């Protein structure tokens, strides 16, 4: 029997509610498997840890999770600590420390969920956004001088490397090739950003030659927001820079019905380090501790984790259970207009996974 070693890092806010819910669902799934089980180790890193120790992760923290098979993450953010400290101190430290250079964000309108687009049928919106996750606008290159003086200056330099762009383009083309429509849209802004984004476009063209069966096009990031709303079915796989994809994927999540259902994986495609899976929503302090958090984004992230671990059958089984639960409006949390609690949704998914009669259907 194989044991997958999983690090859980709930982080802050509702991360502390949805990560245990995700663990519960994974445990329910493993209970029915004769080939694998999970061993979870929890890490209390985040804003509370920062208040006590002055850092989000202890020294040598990454070494404690380096040999895990995967990481299930909640969120990082606290109303009393600047966002750049929580983001760079925890999430980005892990993403960059483990070179998780491909951030993958699937978006679909799940059964039972009403998206806000009137003219969009459930099959018209089925996207995967690939976000470059190691450089670009989040490279961390920059500085601030003469603070507090009239001559104060600050820079954040978006840095792109040929190696970094080639590997994310290759990943995106490969992903597009694996999907039925074999369709990729490369998001750019090379009209205004005439150095790095021009290189981005050139490398897209170069890599496209390795994938002659993939149809691809280029779209300016501003135009792509309108296209997502007016012609959602014209998109399938999308690749964009770190910042562009960050913004587009929040829009995508909203168009699919709620931020609460959207998942993401921070992937090291070469499997040198553990990859990290998390809901895309943040810490949402406004609903924290009330049992209102929608755990579906975390459950879907668990599906991505199972796929990454090679447990593709159980990934599909969990996805079907999630879809059966979202199809039942009585199981909608407040963000979807319902009154169900985190615990009720979690229990409903676990029951579907473990009930002998329903196991096959799920
Ligand atoms: P952060 O500052 O950590 O990024 P945030 O507090 O700005 O997070 P977001 O996660 O960006 O919050 O979400 C915005 C709002 O959407 C939240 O305040 C919350 O009301 C709602 N929301 C987000 N995630 C969920 C969820 N899983 N379930 C229910 N509502 C959610």
Boltz pocket constraint, residues with backbone or C-beta under 6 A from the ligand:
constraints:
  - pocket:
      binder: B
      contacts: [[A, 14], [A, 75], [A, 76], [A, 77], [A, 78], [A, 259], [A, 260], [A, 261], [A, 280], [A, 281], [A, 282], [A, 283], [A, 284], [A, 285], [A, 286], [A, 287], [A, 292], [A, 293], [A, 294], [A, 295], [A, 297], [A, 333], [A, 334], [A, 335]]
      max_distance: 6.0
